[in-house]
């Protein structure tokens, strides 16, 4: 039987936080009627992350669990792409390992797809929905980054970085093979490609809570993310992202998980 929904969780050394996340996902998905797969993508962890699904936390007839392993530590962007291109679902969600956006917010994204969107992105633009804030420094840095993204790439979204995004299968199979950014700056690239290919992207305010233990390093990784934004623009100038309307899947193009860029 076909899989209705795939949930991709990229993870690097998350053996401490993931058991709670996986249990929450399992309970939520087991209560739904669809066939769902949960894919844990291990990004070269040195702890027990890759072994967490040897015994799935929840068993249900509609629920499948599996683990994918990257060839070493390649980055969050590589991990998401790896999971997306291996997934079988008609709809594909990627979510952060800490569930900063609760899985119970998924129906909001699904409603956007039901209404005609090809991609629905969770957003922290409604500040009243943030239950636990980041530090003032992190919040301001995020605002600056998103302003640069909007100015450089022409994206209209208030929040490009929220790790809670849902794709239809046709859009995912067209967008992710074109992705070239493998680390933190991959989110703007996905949205840039989606708009360039003619897909409808809907920004959806969701509940969100900051969780301690984030892997991003504000100074070093922020510099890399800004460089990634410039790289996206350079890639576009070089013709790396075809400007077509709702193009067909292009799995043979560079960027498929497992291949070098």
C-alpha positions in Angstrom: 0.0 0.0 0.0 1.2 3.5 -0.7 2.6 5.7 2.0 0.6 8.8 2.6 3.1 10.8 4.8 6.8 10.7 5.3 8.4 12.5 8.3 12.1 13.2 8.0 14.1 13.9 11.1 17.8 15.0 10.5 20.0 14.2 13.5 23.6 14.6 14.7 24.5 13.4 18.2 20.9 13.5 19.4 20.8 10.3 21.4 19.7 12.3 24.5 16.9 14.4 23.0 15.6 12.1 20.4 13.9 9.4 22.5 11.3 11.9 23.7 10.8 13.3 20.2 10.4 9.8 18.6 7.9 8.8 21.2 5.8 11.9 20.6 5.9 11.4 16.9 5.0 7.8 17.3 2.0 8.4 19.5 0.7 11.2 17.2 1.1 9.2 14.0 -0.4 6.0 15.4 -3.6 7.9 16.2 -4.0 9.0 12.5 -5.6 6.9 9.9 -3.0 7.3 7.1 0.1 5.1 6.4 3.0 7.0 7.8 6.8 6.5 7.7 9.2 8.2 10.1 12.8 8.4 8.8 15.6 9.2 11.1 18.6 10.5 9.1 21.8 10.0 11.1 24.5 12.6 10.1 27.6 10.7 11.1 26.8 10.8 14.8 29.4 9.6 17.3 26.9 8.7 20.0 24.0 6.2 19.9 21.7 8.2 17.6 21.9 5.6 14.8 20.8 2.8 17.1 17.6 4.5 18.5 15.2 2.8 16.1 16.5 -0.8 16.7 13.4 -0.9 19.0 10.8 1.6 17.7 9.2 3.5 20.5 5.6 2.9 19.2 4.3 0.0 17.2 1.2 0.5 15.0 -0.1 -1.1 11.9 -0.1 2.2 10.0 3.4 3.2 11.1 6.8 2.4 9.7 10.2 3.4 11.2 13.6 3.4 9.5 17.1 4.9 9.8 19.3 6.3 7.0 22.9 7.0 7.5 24.9 9.7 5.8 28.5 9.0 4.6 30.0 10.9 7.5 29.0 14.3 8.9 27.6 16.2 5.9 25.3 18.7 7.4 21.6 19.3 8.0 20.9 20.2 4.4 22.4 17.0 3.1 20.5 15.0 5.7 17.1 16.5 4.8 17.8 16.0 1.1 18.9 12.4 1.8 15.7 11.7 3.7 13.4 13.4 1.2 14.8 11.6 -1.9 14.6 8.2 -0.1 11.1 8.8 1.2 8.0 7.1 -0.2 5.2 9.5 1.0 2.8 11.5 -1.1 3.5 14.3 1.3 6.8 14.8 3.0 7.6 16.8 6.1 10.9 17.6 7.6 11.1 18.6 11.3 13.9 19.5 13.7 14.9 16.8 16.1 13.8 18.9 19.1 10.2 19.4 17.8 10.5 23.1 18.4 7.4 23.3 16.3 5.1 20.6 17.8 4.0 17.8 15.5 0.4 18.7 16.5 0.9 21.8 14.3 1.1 19.6 11.2 -2.6 20.0 10.3 -2.0 23.7 9.7 0.5 22.8 7.0 -1.7 20.1 5.6 -4.5 22.6 5.3 -2.3 24.9 3.2 -1.6 22.0 0.8 -5.3 21.0 0.8 -6.0 24.6 -0.3 -3.6 24.4 -3.3 -0.1 25.1 -2.0 2.8 22.9 -3.1 5.0 23.7 -0.2 3.9 24.9 3.3 6.5 26.3 5.6 6.1 26.8 9.3 6.8 30.3 10.4 7.5 32.2 13.7 6.2 35.4 12.3 3.3 35.4 14.8 5.2 36.2 18.0 2.2 35.3 20.2 2.6 31.7 19.1 6.2 31.5 20.5 5.9 29.9 23.9 9.7 29.9 24.7 11.9 32.6 23.2 15.5 32.4 22.1 18.0 34.9 23.5 17.6 38.5 22.3 20.9 38.1 20.4 19.6 35.0 18.6 16.3 36.5 17.8 17.9 39.7 16.4 20.4 37.7 14.4 17.6 35.7 12.9 15.7 38.9 11.9 18.9 40.2 10.2 19.5 37.0 8.4 16.0 36.8 7.0 16.2 40.5 5.9 19.4 39.6 4.0 17.7 36.6 2.5 14.7 38.6 1.3 16.9 41.3 -0.2 19.4 39.0 -1.9 17.1 36.3 -3.1 13.9 38.2 -3.5 12.0 35.9 -1.2 8.9 37.3 0.5 8.8 35.1 3.6 9.3 36.5 7.1 10.8 33.3 8.4 12.8 31.0 6.1 14.6 29.1 8.8 11.9 27.3 10.8 12.6 23.6 10.7 9.0 22.5 9.9 8.3 22.3 6.2 5.8 20.1 4.2 6.0 19.3 0.5 3.8 17.5 -2.0 5.6 14.6 -3.6 5.9 16.3 -7.0 7.4 19.4 -5.6 9.8 17.6 -3.4 11.0 15.3 -6.2 11.6 18.4 -8.4 13.2 20.7 -5.7 15.5 18.5 -3.7 17.6 17.1 -6.6 18.5 20.7 -7.4 19.6 21.5 -3.9 23.3 22.2 -3.5 23.7 23.8 -0.1 24.4 21.0 2.4 24.6 22.8 5.7 22.6 25.5 7.6 21.9 27.7 4.6 19.8 25.2 2.7 16.3 26.5 3.7 16.5 29.7 1.6 17.8 27.6 -1.3 14.8 25.3 -1.2 12.4 28.2 -1.2 14.3 30.0 -4.0 14.2 26.9 -6.1 10.5 26.3 -5.4 9.6 29.9 -6.5 11.9 29.7 -9.5 10.1 26.4 -10.6 6.7 27.9 -10.2 5.6 26.1 -7.1 3.2 27.8 -4.7 4.7 28.3 -1.3 2.5 29.2 1.7 4.0 30.6 4.9 2.0 29.3 7.9 2.3 30.7 11.4 2.9 27.8 13.9 3.4 27.4 17.6 7.1 27.3 18.4 9.3 26.9 21.5 13.1 27.3 21.7 14.8 24.2 22.9 18.2 24.2 24.6 21.0 22.1 22.9 20.8 23.7 19.4 23.8 22.6 17.3 24.1 25.9 15.4 27.1 28.1 16.4 25.9 31.7 16.2 29.2 33.2 15.1 30.9 30.6 12.9 27.7 29.2 11.3 26.1 32.6 10.8 29.0 33.6 8.6 28.7 30.4 6.6 24.9 31.0 6.2 25.5 34.4 4.8 28.1 32.9 2.4 25.5 30.3 1.4 23.0 33.0 0.5 25.5 34.6 -1.9 26.3 31.1 -3.2 22.6 30.6 -4.0 22.6 33.8 -6.0 25.8 32.7 -7.8 24.3 29.3 -8.6 21.3 31.0 -10.1 23.5 33.2 -12.3 25.3 30.0 -13.5 22.0 28.4 -14.4 22.0 25.7 -11.7 18.3 26.2 -11.0 16.2 25.8 -14.2 13.5 28.5 -14.5 10.6 26.3 -15.5 7.0 26.1 -14.4 6.2 23.2 -12.0 8.9 21.1 -13.6 8.9 17.3 -13.5 11.2 15.4 -11.2 14.9 15.6 -12.1 16.5 12.9 -10.0 19.4 12.6 -12.5 20.6 16.1 -11.9 23.5 17.0 -9.6 22.6 17.3 -5.9 21.0 13.9 -5.2 21.9 12.7 -1.7 25.0 10.5 -1.7 26.6 12.3 -4.6 29.2 15.1 -4.2 28.3 18.6 -5.3 
